[in-house]
Amino acid sequence: MSAIGFLHPVLALIIWTLLIWILMYARRIPAMQKAKIAPDTAKSPDGAWKSQLPQNVQAAAHNYNHLMEQPTIFYALMFYFYLTEQTGRWVFYLGCAYVVLRVLHSLVQVSSGAVMLRFGIFTLSTLCLIGMIVMALI
């Protein structure tokens, strides 16, 4: 496998994150306009204005935030493997599985929001990261 091909899951997750960013604003801006929330009143991310937005609008923003959290470990691991020339197939497969699971997590969160399903998917994605870490250590 080429070293550049190894990093394709990183690019895929970055693209997915930006798509969720678009969805967040595609939902948030019209909802804020409908609720007559002035942008200046939305200075605090945890302000009272958020309670005026429907759950599906908030879900997209929450998911975008989630994509800024744990995936940073994924990005760091992938570049660690790349820089140390440990670009084996199993690391790549775990990286691809991680991305697929994060996309599924997003789809559940921005649609049904089923908490236990999301938790299961999140757990599986975390196990992918743990597997990658174990591979880095052996």
C-alpha positions as CSV (number, residue, x, y, z in Angstrom):
1,M,0.0,0.0,0.0
2,S,1.3,3.5,-0.8
3,A,1.9,5.8,2.0
4,I,-0.4,8.4,0.5
5,G,-3.2,5.8,0.1
6,F,-2.7,5.0,3.8
7,L,-3.9,8.5,4.7
8,H,-7.1,8.4,2.6
9,P,-9.2,7.6,5.8
10,V,-7.9,10.8,7.3
11,L,-9.1,12.8,4.3
12,A,-12.4,11.0,4.3
13,L,-13.1,11.9,7.9
14,I,-12.0,15.5,7.3
15,I,-14.5,15.7,4.4
16,W,-17.2,14.1,6.5
17,T,-16.6,16.6,9.3
18,L,-17.0,19.5,6.8
19,L,-20.2,18.0,5.5
20,I,-21.6,17.9,9.0
21,W,-20.5,21.5,9.4
22,I,-22.6,22.4,6.4
23,L,-25.5,20.5,7.8
24,M,-25.2,22.2,11.1
25,Y,-25.5,25.7,9.5
26,A,-28.1,24.5,7.0
27,R,-30.3,23.6,10.0
28,R,-29.2,26.3,12.4
29,I,-29.5,29.5,10.4
30,P,-33.2,28.9,9.2
31,A,-34.1,27.7,12.7
32,M,-32.6,30.8,14.3
33,Q,-34.4,33.0,11.8
34,K,-37.7,31.2,12.4
35,A,-37.3,31.6,16.2
36,K,-36.3,35.2,15.7
37,I,-33.0,34.7,17.5
38,A,-30.7,37.5,16.7
39,P,-27.1,36.4,16.1
40,D,-25.8,38.8,18.8
41,T,-27.9,37.0,21.4
42,A,-26.1,33.7,20.5
43,K,-22.7,34.7,21.8
44,S,-22.5,32.0,24.4
45,P,-22.5,28.4,23.0
46,D,-24.6,27.4,26.0
47,G,-26.9,30.4,26.1
48,A,-30.7,30.3,26.6
49,W,-31.1,30.7,22.9
50,K,-30.3,27.1,22.3
51,S,-33.4,25.9,24.1
52,Q,-35.4,27.7,21.4
53,L,-33.9,25.4,18.6
54,P,-35.4,22.0,17.7
55,Q,-33.6,18.9,18.7
56,N,-32.6,18.0,15.2
57,V,-30.9,21.4,14.9
58,Q,-29.0,20.9,18.1
59,A,-28.1,17.3,17.1
60,A,-26.1,18.5,14.1
61,A,-24.1,21.0,16.2
62,H,-23.5,18.3,18.9
63,N,-22.3,15.9,16.2
64,Y,-19.9,18.5,14.8
65,N,-18.5,19.0,18.2
66,H,-18.1,15.3,18.7
67,L,-16.1,15.2,15.4
68,M,-13.7,17.7,17.0
69,E,-13.1,15.5,20.0
70,Q,-12.1,11.8,19.8
71,P,-11.2,11.9,16.1
72,T,-8.2,14.0,17.1
73,I,-6.7,10.8,18.5
74,F,-7.4,9.1,15.2
75,Y,-5.7,11.8,13.3
76,A,-2.6,11.7,15.6
77,L,-2.4,7.9,15.4
78,M,-2.6,7.8,11.6
79,F,0.1,10.4,11.2
80,Y,2.2,8.6,13.9
81,F,1.9,5.4,11.8
82,Y,2.7,7.3,8.6
83,L,5.7,9.1,10.0
84,T,7.1,5.9,11.6
85,E,6.5,4.0,8.3
86,Q,4.2,1.5,10.0
87,T,1.6,1.7,7.3
88,G,0.5,-1.9,7.4
89,R,-2.8,-3.2,6.1
90,W,-4.4,-3.9,9.5
91,V,-3.7,-0.4,10.7
92,F,-5.3,0.8,7.5
93,Y,-8.3,-1.4,7.9
94,L,-8.8,-0.3,11.5
95,G,-8.5,3.3,10.3
96,C,-11.2,2.7,7.6
97,A,-13.4,0.9,10.1
98,Y,-13.0,3.9,12.5
99,V,-14.1,6.3,9.8
100,V,-17.1,4.2,8.7
101,L,-18.2,3.9,12.3
102,R,-17.9,7.7,12.9
103,V,-20.0,8.3,9.8
104,L,-22.6,5.8,11.1
105,H,-22.5,7.5,14.5
106,S,-23.1,10.9,12.8
107,L,-26.0,9.6,10.7
108,V,-27.7,8.1,13.8
109,Q,-27.2,11.3,15.8
110,V,-28.4,13.7,13.2
111,S,-31.4,11.5,12.3
112,S,-33.0,9.4,15.0
113,G,-30.6,10.2,17.8
114,A,-31.0,6.7,19.2
115,V,-28.7,6.9,22.2
116,M,-28.0,3.2,22.8
117,L,-27.3,2.6,19.1
118,R,-25.0,5.6,19.0
119,F,-23.3,4.4,22.2
120,G,-22.7,1.0,20.6
121,I,-21.3,2.5,17.4
122,F,-19.1,4.8,19.5
123,T,-17.8,1.9,21.5
124,L,-16.9,0.0,18.4
125,S,-15.1,3.0,17.0
126,T,-13.2,3.4,20.3
127,L,-12.2,-0.3,20.1
128,C,-10.7,0.5,16.6
129,L,-8.5,3.2,18.2
130,I,-7.5,0.8,21.0
131,G,-6.6,-1.8,18.4
132,M,-4.4,0.8,16.5
133,I,-2.7,1.7,19.8
134,V,-1.9,-1.9,20.5
135,M,-0.5,-2.3,17.0
136,A,1.7,0.7,17.6
137,L,3.0,-0.9,20.8
138,I,3.9,-4.3,19.3
